[in-house]
Amino acid sequence: MTKAFVVLSGAVLFAIPGCFVSTNDPTPVAASNSSGSLTVDWTINNSTDPNQCNQSVAADIDIIVTTPNGATVDEVTQPCVDGVTTVALSPGVYGGNAALTDAAGTERTTWLNIDPFTIHSGSDLSISVDFPANSFK
C-alpha cells in the first residue's frame, strides 16, 4: 500500500459526516456521557412483597418517560416482581406514566402520572410509585 493511498483514505474518512439527530422539542432526549439516571421503585397497596404482583396478575411494569411537551423519551418494561428499575437520561426536565400489565401486555391498572422531575448530570433521582387497589381494572 502506498503512502498516498493511506493519506487519501484518511482524508475520505474525515470527510464523512457524523450522525446528527434533530428534534423540535428543546428537551434533551438521549443519554450521553454526562447523563444522570432515574430510579423508579414501585409497590402494590404500599407493599413491596413480590407476591402482590402474582396475586394482581401483573407480570410487568411499563414506564414511559416523556418530555414536558409529552413526547416519549424512553419506554421501559420490567418484571413486576423486580420492584425497581433504572433509566439513564440526559440532564433535563421530564415527566412520565406507569402502569402494570399482564403477560400479554394488557393493562392491569390505570396509568399513574409521574410528576415532572429534573435529572442532573452524574446524579440519580429516585421516585416511588404505588399502585393502590383502586388503580386496578
Phi and psi in radians as a Rosetta constraint file:
Dihedral C 1 N 2 CA 2 C 2 CIRCULARHARMONIC -1.537 0.35
Dihedral N 2 CA 2 C 2 N 3 CIRCULARHARMONIC 2.778 0.35
Dihedral C 2 N 3 CA 3 C 3 CIRCULARHARMONIC -1.091 0.35
Dihedral N 3 CA 3 C 3 N 4 CIRCULARHARMONIC -0.631 0.35
Dihedral C 3 N 4 CA 4 C 4 CIRCULARHARMONIC -1.096 0.35
Dihedral N 4 CA 4 C 4 N 5 CIRCULARHARMONIC -0.706 0.35
Dihedral C 4 N 5 CA 5 C 5 CIRCULARHARMONIC -1.130 0.35
Dihedral N 5 CA 5 C 5 N 6 CIRCULARHARMONIC -0.757 0.35
Dihedral C 5 N 6 CA 6 C 6 CIRCULARHARMONIC -1.110 0.35
Dihedral N 6 CA 6 C 6 N 7 CIRCULARHARMONIC -0.773 0.35
Dihedral C 6 N 7 CA 7 C 7 CIRCULARHARMONIC -1.125 0.35
Dihedral N 7 CA 7 C 7 N 8 CIRCULARHARMONIC -0.770 0.35
Dihedral C 7 N 8 CA 8 C 8 CIRCULARHARMONIC -1.121 0.35
Dihedral N 8 CA 8 C 8 N 9 CIRCULARHARMONIC -0.720 0.35
Dihedral C 8 N 9 CA 9 C 9 CIRCULARHARMONIC -1.070 0.35
Dihedral N 9 CA 9 C 9 N 10 CIRCULARHARMONIC -0.741 0.35
Dihedral C 9 N 10 CA 10 C 10 CIRCULARHARMONIC -1.112 0.35
Dihedral N 10 CA 10 C 10 N 11 CIRCULARHARMONIC -0.690 0.35
Dihedral C 10 N 11 CA 11 C 11 CIRCULARHARMONIC -1.137 0.35
Dihedral N 11 CA 11 C 11 N 12 CIRCULARHARMONIC -0.673 0.35
Dihedral C 11 N 12 CA 12 C 12 CIRCULARHARMONIC -1.139 0.35
Dihedral N 12 CA 12 C 12 N 13 CIRCULARHARMONIC -0.748 0.35
Dihedral C 12 N 13 CA 13 C 13 CIRCULARHARMONIC -1.062 0.35
Dihedral N 13 CA 13 C 13 N 14 CIRCULARHARMONIC -0.675 0.35
Dihedral C 13 N 14 CA 14 C 14 CIRCULARHARMONIC -1.250 0.35
Dihedral N 14 CA 14 C 14 N 15 CIRCULARHARMONIC -0.387 0.35
Dihedral C 14 N 15 CA 15 C 15 CIRCULARHARMONIC -1.456 0.35
Dihedral N 15 CA 15 C 15 N 16 CIRCULARHARMONIC -0.269 0.35
Dihedral C 15 N 16 CA 16 C 16 CIRCULARHARMONIC -1.277 0.35
Dihedral N 16 CA 16 C 16 N 17 CIRCULARHARMONIC 2.183 0.35
Dihedral C 16 N 17 CA 17 C 17 CIRCULARHARMONIC -1.221 0.35
Dihedral N 17 CA 17 C 17 N 18 CIRCULARHARMONIC 2.664 0.35
Dihedral C 17 N 18 CA 18 C 18 CIRCULARHARMONIC -1.413 0.35
Dihedral N 18 CA 18 C 18 N 19 CIRCULARHARMONIC -3.095 0.35
Dihedral C 18 N 19 CA 19 C 19 CIRCULARHARMONIC -1.614 0.35
Dihedral N 19 CA 19 C 19 N 20 CIRCULARHARMONIC 2.241 0.35
Dihedral C 19 N 20 CA 20 C 20 CIRCULARHARMONIC -2.187 0.35
Dihedral N 20 CA 20 C 20 N 21 CIRCULARHARMONIC 2.517 0.35
Dihedral C 20 N 21 CA 21 C 21 CIRCULARHARMONIC -2.073 0.35
Dihedral N 21 CA 21 C 21 N 22 CIRCULARHARMONIC 2.293 0.35
Dihedral C 21 N 22 CA 22 C 22 CIRCULARHARMONIC -2.062 0.35
Dihedral N 22 CA 22 C 22 N 23 CIRCULARHARMONIC 2.460 0.35
Dihedral C 22 N 23 CA 23 C 23 CIRCULARHARMONIC -2.537 0.35
Dihedral N 23 CA 23 C 23 N 24 CIRCULARHARMONIC 2.702 0.35
Dihedral C 23 N 24 CA 24 C 24 CIRCULARHARMONIC -1.477 0.35
Dihedral N 24 CA 24 C 24 N 25 CIRCULARHARMONIC -0.219 0.35
Dihedral C 24 N 25 CA 25 C 25 CIRCULARHARMONIC -1.580 0.35
Dihedral N 25 CA 25 C 25 N 26 CIRCULARHARMONIC 2.124 0.35
Dihedral C 25 N 26 CA 26 C 26 CIRCULARHARMONIC -1.257 0.35
Dihedral N 26 CA 26 C 26 N 27 CIRCULARHARMONIC -0.155 0.35
Dihedral C 26 N 27 CA 27 C 27 CIRCULARHARMONIC -1.359 0.35
Dihedral N 27 CA 27 C 27 N 28 CIRCULARHARMONIC 2.327 0.35
Dihedral C 27 N 28 CA 28 C 28 CIRCULARHARMONIC -1.040 0.35
Dihedral N 28 CA 28 C 28 N 29 CIRCULARHARMONIC 2.462 0.35
Dihedral C 28 N 29 CA 29 C 29 CIRCULARHARMONIC -2.160 0.35
Dihedral N 29 CA 29 C 29 N 30 CIRCULARHARMONIC -0.100 0.35
Dihedral C 29 N 30 CA 30 C 30 CIRCULARHARMONIC -2.123 0.35
Dihedral N 30 CA 30 C 30 N 31 CIRCULARHARMONIC 2.419 0.35
Dihedral C 30 N 31 CA 31 C 31 CIRCULARHARMONIC -1.183 0.35
Dihedral N 31 CA 31 C 31 N 32 CIRCULARHARMONIC 2.524 0.35
Dihedral C 31 N 32 CA 32 C 32 CIRCULARHARMONIC -2.310 0.35
Dihedral N 32 CA 32 C 32 N 33 CIRCULARHARMONIC -3.034 0.35
Dihedral C 32 N 33 CA 33 C 33 CIRCULARHARMONIC -1.088 0.35
Dihedral N 33 CA 33 C 33 N 34 CIRCULARHARMONIC -0.425 0.35
Dihedral C 33 N 34 CA 34 C 34 CIRCULARHARMONIC -1.767 0.35
Dihedral N 34 CA 34 C 34 N 35 CIRCULARHARMONIC 0.471 0.35
Dihedral C 34 N 35 CA 35 C 35 CIRCULARHARMONIC -1.291 0.35
Dihedral N 35 CA 35 C 35 N 36 CIRCULARHARMONIC 2.852 0.35
Dihedral C 35 N 36 CA 36 C 36 CIRCULARHARMONIC -2.016 0.35
Dihedral N 36 CA 36 C 36 N 37 CIRCULARHARMONIC -2.878 0.35
Dihedral C 36 N 37 CA 37 C 37 CIRCULARHARMONIC -2.587 0.35
Dihedral N 37 CA 37 C 37 N 38 CIRCULARHARMONIC 2.740 0.35
Dihedral C 37 N 38 CA 38 C 38 CIRCULARHARMONIC -2.022 0.35
Dihedral N 38 CA 38 C 38 N 39 CIRCULARHARMONIC 2.172 0.35
Dihedral C 38 N 39 CA 39 C 39 CIRCULARHARMONIC -1.903 0.35
Dihedral N 39 CA 39 C 39 N 40 CIRCULARHARMONIC 2.131 0.35
Dihedral C 39 N 40 CA 40 C 40 CIRCULARHARMONIC -1.948 0.35
Dihedral N 40 CA 40 C 40 N 41 CIRCULARHARMONIC 2.189 0.35
Dihedral C 40 N 41 CA 41 C 41 CIRCULARHARMONIC -2.014 0.35
Dihedral N 41 CA 41 C 41 N 42 CIRCULARHARMONIC 2.628 0.35
Dihedral C 41 N 42 CA 42 C 42 CIRCULARHARMONIC -2.368 0.35
Dihedral N 42 CA 42 C 42 N 43 CIRCULARHARMONIC 2.693 0.35
Dihedral C 42 N 43 CA 43 C 43 CIRCULARHARMONIC -2.339 0.35
Dihedral N 43 CA 43 C 43 N 44 CIRCULARHARMONIC 2.822 0.35
Dihedral C 43 N 44 CA 44 C 44 CIRCULARHARMONIC -2.071 0.35
Dihedral N 44 CA 44 C 44 N 45 CIRCULARHARMONIC 2.100 0.35
Dihedral C 44 N 45 CA 45 C 45 CIRCULARHARMONIC 0.921 0.35
Dihedral N 45 CA 45 C 45 N 46 CIRCULARHARMONIC 0.733 0.35
Dihedral C 45 N 46 CA 46 C 46 CIRCULARHARMONIC 1.080 0.35
Dihedral N 46 CA 46 C 46 N 47 CIRCULARHARMONIC 0.377 0.35
Dihedral C 46 N 47 CA 47 C 47 CIRCULARHARMONIC -1.971 0.35
Dihedral N 47 CA 47 C 47 N 48 CIRCULARHARMONIC 2.364 0.35
Dihedral C 47 N 48 CA 48 C 48 CIRCULARHARMONIC -1.600 0.35
Dihedral N 48 CA 48 C 48 N 49 CIRCULARHARMONIC 0.079 0.35
Dihedral C 48 N 49 CA 49 C 49 CIRCULARHARMONIC -1.162 0.35
Dihedral N 49 CA 49 C 49 N 50 CIRCULARHARMONIC 2.052 0.35
Dihedral C 49 N 50 CA 50 C 50 CIRCULARHARMONIC -1.039 0.35
Dihedral N 50 CA 50 C 50 N 51 CIRCULARHARMONIC -0.397 0.35
Dihedral C 50 N 51 CA 51 C 51 CIRCULARHARMONIC -1.105 0.35
Dihedral N 51 CA 51 C 51 N 52 CIRCULARHARMONIC -0.395 0.35
Dihedral C 51 N 52 CA 52 C 52 CIRCULARHARMONIC -1.066 0.35
Dihedral N 52 CA 52 C 52 N 53 CIRCULARHARMONIC -0.586 0.35
Dihedral C 52 N 53 CA 53 C 53 CIRCULARHARMONIC -1.114 0.35
Dihedral N 53 CA 53 C 53 N 54 CIRCULARHARMONIC -0.818 0.35
Dihedral C 53 N 54 CA 54 C 54 CIRCULARHARMONIC -1.120 0.35
Dihedral N 54 CA 54 C 54 N 55 CIRCULARHARMONIC -0.776 0.35
Dihedral C 54 N 55 CA 55 C 55 CIRCULARHARMONIC -1.126 0.35
Dihedral N 55 CA 55 C 55 N 56 CIRCULARHARMONIC -0.494 0.35
Dihedral C 55 N 56 CA 56 C 56 CIRCULARHARMONIC -1.608 0.35
Dihedral N 56 CA 56 C 56 N 57 CIRCULARHARMONIC -0.002 0.35
Dihedral C 56 N 57 CA 57 C 57 CIRCULARHARMONIC 0.952 0.35
Dihedral N 57 CA 57 C 57 N 58 CIRCULARHARMONIC 0.720 0.35
Dihedral C 57 N 58 CA 58 C 58 CIRCULARHARMONIC -1.883 0.35
Dihedral N 58 CA 58 C 58 N 59 CIRCULARHARMONIC 1.876 0.35
Dihedral C 58 N 59 CA 59 C 59 CIRCULARHARMONIC -1.425 0.35
Dihedral N 59 CA 59 C 59 N 60 CIRCULARHARMONIC -0.671 0.35
Dihedral C 59 N 60 CA 60 C 60 CIRCULARHARMONIC -2.412 0.35
Dihedral N 60 CA 60 C 60 N 61 CIRCULARHARMONIC 2.863 0.35
Dihedral C 60 N 61 CA 61 C 61 CIRCULARHARMONIC -1.942 0.35
Dihedral N 61 CA 61 C 61 N 62 CIRCULARHARMONIC 2.419 0.35
Dihedral C 61 N 62 CA 62 C 62 CIRCULARHARMONIC -1.978 0.35
Dihedral N 62 CA 62 C 62 N 63 CIRCULARHARMONIC 2.075 0.35
Dihedral C 62 N 63 CA 63 C 63 CIRCULARHARMONIC -2.030 0.35
Dihedral N 63 CA 63 C 63 N 64 CIRCULARHARMONIC 2.208 0.35
Dihedral C 63 N 64 CA 64 C 64 CIRCULARHARMONIC -1.994 0.35
Dihedral N 64 CA 64 C 64 N 65 CIRCULARHARMONIC 2.120 0.35
Dihedral C 64 N 65 CA 65 C 65 CIRCULARHARMONIC -1.708 0.35
Dihedral N 65 CA 65 C 65 N 66 CIRCULARHARMONIC 2.296 0.35
Dihedral C 65 N 66 CA 66 C 66 CIRCULARHARMONIC -2.209 0.35
Dihedral N 66 CA 66 C 66 N 67 CIRCULARHARMONIC 2.829 0.35
Dihedral C 66 N 67 CA 67 C 67 CIRCULARHARMONIC -1.392 0.35
Dihedral N 67 CA 67 C 67 N 68 CIRCULARHARMONIC 2.958 0.35
Dihedral C 67 N 68 CA 68 C 68 CIRCULARHARMONIC -1.024 0.35
Dihedral N 68 CA 68 C 68 N 69 CIRCULARHARMONIC -0.428 0.35
Dihedral C 68 N 69 CA 69 C 69 CIRCULARHARMONIC -1.495 0.35
Dihedral N 69 CA 69 C 69 N 70 CIRCULARHARMONIC -0.015 0.35
Dihedral C 69 N 70 CA 70 C 70 CIRCULARHARMONIC 1.615 0.35
Dihedral N 70 CA 70 C 70 N 71 CIRCULARHARMONIC 0.019 0.35
Dihedral C 70 N 71 CA 71 C 71 CIRCULARHARMONIC -1.276 0.35
Dihedral N 71 CA 71 C 71 N 72 CIRCULARHARMONIC 2.396 0.35
Dihedral C 71 N 72 CA 72 C 72 CIRCULARHARMONIC -1.261 0.35
Dihedral N 72 CA 72 C 72 N 73 CIRCULARHARMONIC 2.244 0.35
Dihedral C 72 N 73 CA 73 C 73 CIRCULARHARMONIC -1.712 0.35
Dihedral N 73 CA 73 C 73 N 74 CIRCULARHARMONIC -0.763 0.35
Dihedral C 73 N 74 CA 74 C 74 CIRCULARHARMONIC -2.723 0.35
Dihedral N 74 CA 74 C 74 N 75 CIRCULARHARMONIC 2.614 0.35
Dihedral C 74 N 75 CA 75 C 75 CIRCULARHARMONIC -2.277 0.35
Dihedral N 75 CA 75 C 75 N 76 CIRCULARHARMONIC 2.220 0.35
Dihedral C 75 N 76 CA 76 C 76 CIRCULARHARMONIC -2.140 0.35
Dihedral N 76 CA 76 C 76 N 77 CIRCULARHARMONIC 2.304 0.35
Dihedral C 76 N 77 CA 77 C 77 CIRCULARHARMONIC -2.047 0.35
Dihedral N 77 CA 77 C 77 N 78 CIRCULARHARMONIC 2.239 0.35
Dihedral C 77 N 78 CA 78 C 78 CIRCULARHARMONIC -2.366 0.35
Dihedral N 78 CA 78 C 78 N 79 CIRCULARHARMONIC 2.521 0.35
Dihedral C 78 N 79 CA 79 C 79 CIRCULARHARMONIC -0.983 0.35
Dihedral N 79 CA 79 C 79 N 80 CIRCULARHARMONIC 2.341 0.35
Dihedral C 79 N 80 CA 80 C 80 CIRCULARHARMONIC -0.955 0.35
Dihedral N 80 CA 80 C 80 N 81 CIRCULARHARMONIC -0.725 0.35
Dihedral C 80 N 81 CA 81 C 81 CIRCULARHARMONIC -1.143 0.35
Dihedral N 81 CA 81 C 81 N 82 CIRCULARHARMONIC -0.279 0.35
Dihedral C 81 N 82 CA 82 C 82 CIRCULARHARMONIC -1.164 0.35
Dihedral N 82 CA 82 C 82 N 83 CIRCULARHARMONIC -0.663 0.35
Dihedral C 82 N 83 CA 83 C 83 CIRCULARHARMONIC 1.335 0.35
Dihedral N 83 CA 83 C 83 N 84 CIRCULARHARMONIC -0.128 0.35
Dihedral C 83 N 84 CA 84 C 84 CIRCULARHARMONIC -2.787 0.35
Dihedral N 84 CA 84 C 84 N 85 CIRCULARHARMONIC 2.566 0.35
Dihedral C 84 N 85 CA 85 C 85 CIRCULARHARMONIC -2.634 0.35
Dihedral N 85 CA 85 C 85 N 86 CIRCULARHARMONIC 2.765 0.35
Dihedral C 85 N 86 CA 86 C 86 CIRCULARHARMONIC -2.207 0.35
Dihedral N 86 CA 86 C 86 N 87 CIRCULARHARMONIC 2.412 0.35
Dihedral C 86 N 87 CA 87 C 87 CIRCULARHARMONIC -2.144 0.35
Dihedral N 87 CA 87 C 87 N 88 CIRCULARHARMONIC 2.205 0.35
Dihedral C 87 N 88 CA 88 C 88 CIRCULARHARMONIC -1.380 0.35
Dihedral N 88 CA 88 C 88 N 89 CIRCULARHARMONIC 2.306 0.35
Dihedral C 88 N 89 CA 89 C 89 CIRCULARHARMONIC -2.420 0.35
Dihedral N 89 CA 89 C 89 N 90 CIRCULARHARMONIC 2.584 0.35
Dihedral C 89 N 90 CA 90 C 90 CIRCULARHARMONIC -1.220 0.35
Dihedral N 90 CA 90 C 90 N 91 CIRCULARHARMONIC 2.707 0.35
Dihedral C 90 N 91 CA 91 C 91 CIRCULARHARMONIC -0.983 0.35
Dihedral N 91 CA 91 C 91 N 92 CIRCULARHARMONIC 2.419 0.35
Dihedral C 91 N 92 CA 92 C 92 CIRCULARHARMONIC 2.779 0.35
Dihedral N 92 CA 92 C 92 N 93 CIRCULARHARMONIC -3.081 0.35
Dihedral C 92 N 93 CA 93 C 93 CIRCULARHARMONIC -1.813 0.35
Dihedral N 93 CA 93 C 93 N 94 CIRCULARHARMONIC 2.337 0.35
Dihedral C 93 N 94 CA 94 C 94 CIRCULARHARMONIC -2.407 0.35
Dihedral N 94 CA 94 C 94 N 95 CIRCULARHARMONIC 3.015 0.35
Dihedral C 94 N 95 CA 95 C 95 CIRCULARHARMONIC -2.544 0.35
Dihedral N 95 CA 95 C 95 N 96 CIRCULARHARMONIC -2.920 0.35
Dihedral C 95 N 96 CA 96 C 96 CIRCULARHARMONIC 3.049 0.35
Dihedral N 96 CA 96 C 96 N 97 CIRCULARHARMONIC -3.049 0.35
Dihedral C 96 N 97 CA 97 C 97 CIRCULARHARMONIC -2.539 0.35
Dihedral N 97 CA 97 C 97 N 98 CIRCULARHARMONIC 2.719 0.35
Dihedral C 97 N 98 CA 98 C 98 CIRCULARHARMONIC -2.510 0.35
Dihedral N 98 CA 98 C 98 N 99 CIRCULARHARMONIC 2.502 0.35
Dihedral C 98 N 99 CA 99 C 99 CIRCULARHARMONIC -2.535 0.35
Dihedral N 99 CA 99 C 99 N 100 CIRCULARHARMONIC 2.629 0.35
Dihedral C 99 N 100 CA 100 C 100 CIRCULARHARMONIC -1.605 0.35
Dihedral N 100 CA 100 C 100 N 101 CIRCULARHARMONIC 2.470 0.35
Dihedral C 100 N 101 CA 101 C 101 CIRCULARHARMONIC -2.242 0.35
Dihedral N 101 CA 101 C 101 N 102 CIRCULARHARMONIC 2.778 0.35
Dihedral C 101 N 102 CA 102 C 102 CIRCULARHARMONIC -1.508 0.35
Dihedral N 102 CA 102 C 102 N 103 CIRCULARHARMONIC -3.080 0.35
Dihedral C 102 N 103 CA 103 C 103 CIRCULARHARMONIC -1.088 0.35
Dihedral N 103 CA 103 C 103 N 104 CIRCULARHARMONIC -0.428 0.35
Dihedral C 103 N 104 CA 104 C 104 CIRCULARHARMONIC -1.537 0.35
Dihedral N 104 CA 104 C 104 N 105 CIRCULARHARMONIC -0.052 0.35
Dihedral C 104 N 105 CA 105 C 105 CIRCULARHARMONIC 1.566 0.35
Dihedral N 105 CA 105 C 105 N 106 CIRCULARHARMONIC 0.108 0.35
Dihedral C 105 N 106 CA 106 C 106 CIRCULARHARMONIC -1.373 0.35
Dihedral N 106 CA 106 C 106 N 107 CIRCULARHARMONIC 2.355 0.35
Dihedral C 106 N 107 CA 107 C 107 CIRCULARHARMONIC -1.105 0.35
Dihedral N 107 CA 107 C 107 N 108 CIRCULARHARMONIC 2.233 0.35
Dihedral C 107 N 108 CA 108 C 108 CIRCULARHARMONIC -1.660 0.35
Dihedral N 108 CA 108 C 108 N 109 CIRCULARHARMONIC -0.366 0.35
Dihedral C 108 N 109 CA 109 C 109 CIRCULARHARMONIC -2.228 0.35
Dihedral N 109 CA 109 C 109 N 110 CIRCULARHARMONIC 2.924 0.35
Dihedral C 109 N 110 CA 110 C 110 CIRCULARHARMONIC -1.269 0.35
Dihedral N 110 CA 110 C 110 N 111 CIRCULARHARMONIC 2.824 0.35
Dihedral C 110 N 111 CA 111 C 111 CIRCULARHARMONIC -1.323 0.35
Dihedral N 111 CA 111 C 111 N 112 CIRCULARHARMONIC 2.184 0.35
Dihedral C 111 N 112 CA 112 C 112 CIRCULARHARMONIC -1.662 0.35
Dihedral N 112 CA 112 C 112 N 113 CIRCULARHARMONIC 2.377 0.35
Dihedral C 112 N 113 CA 113 C 113 CIRCULARHARMONIC -1.329 0.35
Dihedral N 113 CA 113 C 113 N 114 CIRCULARHARMONIC 2.397 0.35
Dihedral C 113 N 114 CA 114 C 114 CIRCULARHARMONIC -1.832 0.35
Dihedral N 114 CA 114 C 114 N 115 CIRCULARHARMONIC 1.973 0.35
Dihedral C 114 N 115 CA 115 C 115 CIRCULARHARMONIC -1.001 0.35
Dihedral N 115 CA 115 C 115 N 116 CIRCULARHARMONIC 2.716 0.35
Dihedral C 115 N 116 CA 116 C 116 CIRCULARHARMONIC -0.930 0.35
Dihedral N 116 CA 116 C 116 N 117 CIRCULARHARMONIC 2.479 0.35
Dihedral C 116 N 117 CA 117 C 117 CIRCULARHARMONIC -2.510 0.35
Dihedral N 117 CA 117 C 117 N 118 CIRCULARHARMONIC 2.813 0.35
Dihedral C 117 N 118 CA 118 C 118 CIRCULARHARMONIC -2.061 0.35
Dihedral N 118 CA 118 C 118 N 119 CIRCULARHARMONIC 2.286 0.35
Dihedral C 118 N 119 CA 119 C 119 CIRCULARHARMONIC -1.769 0.35
Dihedral N 119 CA 119 C 119 N 120 CIRCULARHARMONIC 2.282 0.35
Dihedral C 119 N 120 CA 120 C 120 CIRCULARHARMONIC -1.910 0.35
Dihedral N 120 CA 120 C 120 N 121 CIRCULARHARMONIC 2.605 0.35
Dihedral C 120 N 121 CA 121 C 121 CIRCULARHARMONIC -0.967 0.35
Dihedral N 121 CA 121 C 121 N 122 CIRCULARHARMONIC 2.272 0.35
Dihedral C 121 N 122 CA 122 C 122 CIRCULARHARMONIC 1.317 0.35
Dihedral N 122 CA 122 C 122 N 123 CIRCULARHARMONIC 0.134 0.35
Dihedral C 122 N 123 CA 123 C 123 CIRCULARHARMONIC -2.039 0.35
Dihedral N 123 CA 123 C 123 N 124 CIRCULARHARMONIC 2.830 0.35
Dihedral C 123 N 124 CA 124 C 124 CIRCULARHARMONIC -2.102 0.35
Dihedral N 124 CA 124 C 124 N 125 CIRCULARHARMONIC 2.200 0.35
Dihedral C 124 N 125 CA 125 C 125 CIRCULARHARMONIC -1.825 0.35
Dihedral N 125 CA 125 C 125 N 126 CIRCULARHARMONIC 2.267 0.35
Dihedral C 125 N 126 CA 126 C 126 CIRCULARHARMONIC -1.827 0.35
Dihedral N 126 CA 126 C 126 N 127 CIRCULARHARMONIC 2.313 0.35
Dihedral C 126 N 127 CA 127 C 127 CIRCULARHARMONIC -2.269 0.35
Dihedral N 127 CA 127 C 127 N 128 CIRCULARHARMONIC 2.407 0.35
Dihedral C 127 N 128 CA 128 C 128 CIRCULARHARMONIC -1.887 0.35
Dihedral N 128 CA 128 C 128 N 129 CIRCULARHARMONIC 2.448 0.35
Dihedral C 128 N 129 CA 129 C 129 CIRCULARHARMONIC -2.205 0.35
Dihedral N 129 CA 129 C 129 N 130 CIRCULARHARMONIC 2.262 0.35
Dihedral C 129 N 130 CA 130 C 130 CIRCULARHARMONIC -2.007 0.35
Dihedral N 130 CA 130 C 130 N 131 CIRCULARHARMONIC 2.341 0.35
Dihedral C 130 N 131 CA 131 C 131 CIRCULARHARMONIC -1.770 0.35
Dihedral N 131 CA 131 C 131 N 132 CIRCULARHARMONIC 1.689 0.35
Dihedral C 131 N 132 CA 132 C 132 CIRCULARHARMONIC -1.265 0.35
Dihedral N 132 CA 132 C 132 N 133 CIRCULARHARMONIC 2.889 0.35
Dihedral C 132 N 133 CA 133 C 133 CIRCULARHARMONIC -0.953 0.35
Dihedral N 133 CA 133 C 133 N 134 CIRCULARHARMONIC -0.651 0.35
Dihedral C 133 N 134 CA 134 C 134 CIRCULARHARMONIC -1.334 0.35
Dihedral N 134 CA 134 C 134 N 135 CIRCULARHARMONIC -0.022 0.35
Dihedral C 134 N 135 CA 135 C 135 CIRCULARHARMONIC -1.520 0.35
Dihedral N 135 CA 135 C 135 N 136 CIRCULARHARMONIC -0.200 0.35
Dihedral C 135 N 136 CA 136 C 136 CIRCULARHARMONIC -1.424 0.35
Dihedral N 136 CA 136 C 136 N 137 CIRCULARHARMONIC 2.501 0.35
